[in-house]
């Protein structure tokens, strides 16, 4: 076999193995986040949570997955079938492909020496990594709106429209909060942002960084439709919101997308504001996962603690508080950088 063809084949196999490893890792994390949430909230409410499927419920996500695979898949008679089927996929796929640029760790010396080529704990280091994340994550709203419309149900339609308004409102504030980090790091690459924070430990210790993190995280909670901003799924008003008419695995896809988006938001919070994989003594990947799961714990803590906002309160908070605060913070960051120079 020619050397060039052999090298191409090796590169393709290496890339596919890398993609499969990240995909399996993310899907396992997403599945077990359901158990993590149920256990955390149960203990906060002085319960034990799932206990029957395996030791302390460790096999519960697998049991849930088998149950959902075997449940009858019902499509309403007057639904737009093609759009109805496509909507859960449009929600899930952008959440998964966002992990292409998520840097779980830096270069692995051991694997690089073993394979004779540089091995990194990320699939790609795009020079526009942040723009890629923002562009891909914003596509999820199309799946939610399509699901609400295709179901031919007024409850689902209202849930979809609510979600569209909510996600667009908070995406603006989130984008402006990220601009603060980009101005400080002078790069759109997630790897460069982490490396730039090694000099400062992390961005969040700078006052403008603290404000930017606060805006980013609250906007991230709203983006993922989590409590106290779970208005698209307000069961007291809309039955279950945009996914009311879904069952079986299509129903599961929406929740897989929600948990995958929680992982993305938490991974970006760790990367942009807390130095990503940086940390002493432990392996970089372990440091990254500790930070990510700390943020996920806050998501769960909020669900066990806070009541749901009214819709007018939600929109007022986004447009009249977070948007002006984010704009002022960007201006303050620019003035700070001019003063430092």
N, C-alpha and C positions, 0 to 999 in steps of 0.2 A: 504493500500500500504506500503511495507517495507520501512524503513527510508533510506536505501542506495539507493534504486531505486528512491525514491522521490528526494533525493539530486542530483542524476545524472540528472533526468529530469529537475530540477530547473537550474542546471548548463548549460545544453544544451539550454534551453529557454533563459537564461541570455546571453549566448554567441551569439546566433542567433540574439537577439534583439540588442546587441552591434554592430554586423556586419552590420545589416540592417540600424541602425542609422548612422554609418560612411559612408556606401555606398550612402544612400539618401543624406546626407550632401554633399559628394564629387560631386555627379552627379548634384545636384542643383547648386553648386558653378561653376562647369564646364559649365553648360548651361548658367548661368548668366554672366560668364566671356565674352561671346560673346557680350552681351549687354554693359558690362563695357568697352570693347575695342572699340566698335563702338562709344560710347558716349565720351570717353576720346579723341580719335583721332578727332572726329567731333569738339569738343570744341577747340582743338589745331589748327584746320584749320578754325576756326570761322564759324562753322556750328552748327546745333542742333542735328543731328543724328536721330535715330528712334523716332518717336513721335506719330504714329497713333494707334498702338496696346496697348491700356491701357494708364494710366496716364504717360506721358513722355516716352512712349514705354516700360513700365514695363512688358507687356505681350509678347513682341517681341520674346524672346526665345521659349515660348510655341507655338506661331504662326509658327515659323521656324520649330520646331519639328514636328508639325502636317503636315506642307507642305512636309517635307522630308519623313515622313511615307507614304504619299499618292502619292509621285512621282513614276513613273515607274522605276523599277529596271532592268537595261539593262546589259546583259553579252555579250561581243563581241563573235562573232561566232567561232573564232579561238583561244579564250582564254583557258587556262587550268582551267576549271570551279571549281574544288575542291580547288585548291590553290588560285584562284581568290576570292572565297567566304571566305576562311579561313584567308586571309591576314589582313583584317581590324580588325578581332577579335584578332589576334596575336599582333597587334599594341595597341589595347585598353586594353586588360586584364592585361598585365604587369603594365601599368600605374595605373590601379585601385588597384591592389593588393599590390602595393608599400605602400599604406596607412595603411597597417596592423601594421607597426612599427612606423608610424609618431606620435609623442607624442603631441597632441593638448593641453594638460594640465596635471597637476599632479593628486594627489588623491583628490577626491571630498568628503569632510567631511559630507556634507548634505546627499548625496545619499548613502554613506557608512552607516551612522546611520539609514537611512530610510529602507534600504534593509537588514541590518544586516550582510553585507559582504563588503570587500574593493572594491570600485569602482574607476577606473582610467579613465582619458580621453585619453586612447589609447587602442588598441586591444591587443597588445603583446609587452613586453619588452625583445626582444631577446638579448642575450649577444654578438651576431654577427650582430646587426641591420644594421650597415653600409655596411657590406658585402652583406647582403640580398638586400638592396636598389640597390647597384651597380650591383649585379647579375641579379636582376629582370629588372631593367631599361635598361640594355644592350640587353635584348631580343627583344625590340621594333624594332631594326634594321632589324631583320629577317623578320618581317611583311612588312616593306617597300621594302626590296629587293625582297621578294616573290611577292608583288603587282606589282612591275615594270616588273618582268619576266613573270608572269602569264598573263598580259594584252596583250602580243604579239604585243607590240607597241615599236618602237625604242625610242620614246620620254619618255615613262614610264620607259623603261629599263635604259636609261641614267640617269634619275632622281633617280632611285633606287641605281645604282652604285655610283653616287655622294654622296648620303646619307650615304651609307655604309662607304666610305672612310672618309667622314667628321666626322661621329659619332665615329668611331674607333680612329681617330686622336685626337679628343678633349677629349675622355674618359680617355686617358692616363694622360693628364695634370690634368684633374679633379680629378682622383684618387690620384695623387701625392699631390695635394693641400689639399685633405682630410686627408692624412697621417700626415700633420702638426698638425691638430686638434687632431688626435688620439695620437700622441706623447705627446702633452701637457696634454690631459685629462686622458691618460693611460687606455682607455676603448673603446670598439667597440659598447657599448650600447648607444643608443641615449638619454635615460633617464639619464644615468650616465654622459654623456657629458654635458647635461644641468645643472645637479647638480654641476658638477665640475666648471662650469663657474660662479656659484653664488659667489665664493670667489674672482673672478677676474672681475666680472660684465659680460664681454664677451671677447672672444678670439680676436676679431677684433682690440682691442685696443693695442695688442702686435704687434710690427713691422712685425714679420714673419706671424702673423695672418692676418694683413692687406694685405700683398702680396698674401697669400693663398686665401683670400676672392676674391681679384681681379681676380686671375686665375680661381677660381671656378665659379664665376658668368659669366665671358666671355665664359668659356667652356660650362656652362649651357645654355647660349643663343644659342651657336652653336649646342649643343645636341638636343635642341628642334626645330631646323630648323627655328629659328625666325630671323627677320631682325636685323642686316645686313648680317646674315649668312644663308638666306633662299635659298641657291643654288639648293637644290633638287626640289624646286617649281618655279624655275626661268621662269616665264611665257613668257618673251621676247625670250627665247631660246628653252624651252621644253614644250610649251603650258601650262601645269600645273604640269609637272613632273610625279612622280610615281603614282598619282591618276587621271591621265588624263581620263582614260576609266571608271572611277567609277561614279555611280549616286545614287540617293536616300539615304537610310540609310547607305549603305556601304561607300558612300562618307562622310557622317556625322561622321562615326566612326573614320576616320582619324583625323578629326578636334577635336573631343572629346578627342582623345588620345593626341593631341598636347596641348590642354588646361590643361588636367590632368597632363601631364609632366611638364608644366609650374608651376602648383601648387606644384608638388613634388620638383622641383628645388628650388622654393621659400621657401617651408617648410624646406628643408634641409639647405638653407642659413640662415634662422632664427634660426634653431636648432644648427647648428655647429658654427656659428660666432656671433650670437646676443642673446645668452642666452635663446632661445626658448620661453617658456611661462613666463619667469622671467620679473618682472616689478612691480612698486609700484601702490597702490590704486585700479586699475582695476582688474577684474577677470582674472586668468591666460589664459583662452581660448581666451578672448578678446584681451589680449596682443599678443598672438600668431597670431591671425588673422590680427591684425594691421600690424605686421611685415611682414606677408606673402603677404598681399595686397599692402604694400609699394614696395616690390620687383616686384610684378606683374605690378604695375604702371610703374616701370622702363622699363620692357619689352615693354610696350605699348609706352612709351616715345621714346624709341629707334626706334620703327617702324615708328613713326610720324616724326622722325628727320633725320635718317641716310640713305644714299644710300647703295645699295647692293655691297658687295665685289665681285671682280672677283674671279674665282675659284682658280687660281694660288696664289692670295693674301691670300685667306682663308687657303690653305694648308701650305703656307710658314709661316704664323702667328702661326699656330698650332705647326709645327715641329721645326721651327728655333727660335721661341721666347718663347712661353709658356712652351714647354717641358723643355728646358734648365733652364728657370727661376724657374719652379717648382722643378727641381732636386736641384738647388742651394739653394732654400728655405728650402727644407727638410734637407740638410746638415747644414744650418744655425740654424735650429730648434734644431738639435741634439747637436751642439756646445753650443747653449744657455742653453739647459737643463743640459749639463755637467758642465757648468760654474756656474749655480745656485746651483747644488749639491755640 
